[in-house]
Amino acid sequence: MKENYKSFIRGALAGSIAGSIAALLFAPKSGRELRQDITDRARHVSDKGQELAEKISDTSMEYTDKIKETASAVIHEIGQWRKKSDIASTVSVSAVSVQENTGEDAL
């Protein structure tokens, strides 16, 4: 999904730039007006690109924090599960030892 989102953003940006250039080139304006329009549009596209980069950065930081929290919780749960597993195996080993000793005493 992340790759689809990137592809969509890239396509939208490329389409916007191509459409802006085509509109400027086919508009009946003098050279000076055309250059000024191109400069204005380039600044606008640059500003939008910076806004998009900031949004992506903020979103990626949010996801990174969520992933870290989730990983920490999973690691904690695995640790708890391992402790329970270790206790259960110790208890079962102790029970086997007691049964073996009881069987030897009976002989």
Protein Blocks (a to p, Z undefined) as FASTA:
>chain_A
ZZmmmmmmmmmmmmmmmmmmmmmmmpccdfklmmmmmmmmmmmmmmmmmmmmmmmmmmmm
mmmmmmmmmmmmmmmmmmmmmmmmmmmmmmmmmmmmmmmmmmmmmZZ
